[in-house]
Amino acid sequence: SVNLEEKGRCCFKMNETLATVLIRNLLKNAIIHNAPNCPVTVFVSDTKISFINCGDTPLDLDRMMGRFFQGDKNKKDSTGLGLPIVKSITDIYSVTLNYFFTEGRHHFEIIFKKR
């Protein structure tokens, strides 16, 4: 299941197709790599969108941002391109992409600067 927590309305001007790819890749990543029976949480505020899923250990962000890297080779729906594409899009728009692991949960967040 996916839970949506809205604490604001996030508005940022960018190409619609790239915005869709950005959100879709982060959501798909959270769903595919989630632990069984654990809900995915999407948190939205005025300046941030976070994707939170369960996991056992922290990820190596530098390796994950490399093209075709797959932390779990058994995930048939994973190409290893989703996060590198996300990183490219956030770089184009000077948007901050953060990752951290706490209390058994992976957190990917994109922080938008007000324009």
Long-range contacts (C-beta under 8 A, 24 or more apart in sequence): 1-39, 1-40, 2-27, 2-31, 2-39, 2-40, 2-41, 2-42, 3-39, 3-40, 3-41, 3-42, 4-41, 4-42, 4-44, 5-41, 5-42, 5-43, 5-44, 6-44, 7-43, 7-44, 7-45, 7-46, 8-44, 8-45, 8-46, 8-47, 9-44, 9-46, 10-44, 10-45, 10-46, 10-47, 10-48, 10-49, 10-112, 11-46, 12-93, 12-95, 12-112, 12-115, 13-115, 14-93, 18-89, 18-92, 18-93, 21-85, 21-89, 22-86, 22-89, 22-90, 22-110, 23-49, 25-82, 25-83, 25-85, 25-86, 26-51, 26-82, 26-86, 26-108, 26-110, 27-51, 28-77, 28-82, 29-82, 29-83, 29-86, 29-108, 30-106, 30-108, 32-75, 32-77, 32-78, 33-71, 33-72, 33-75, 33-78, 33-106, 43-109, 47-111, 47-112, 47-113, 47-114, 48-109, 48-110, 48-111, 48-112, 49-109, 49-110, 49-112, 50-107, 50-108, 50-109, 50-110, 51-107, 51-108, 51-109, 52-105, 52-106, 52-107, 52-108, 53-105, 53-106, 54-104, 54-105, 54-106, 55-101, 55-104, 55-105, 55-106, 56-104, 57-101, 58-101, 58-106, 59-99, 59-101, 59-106, 61-99, 64-99, 86-110
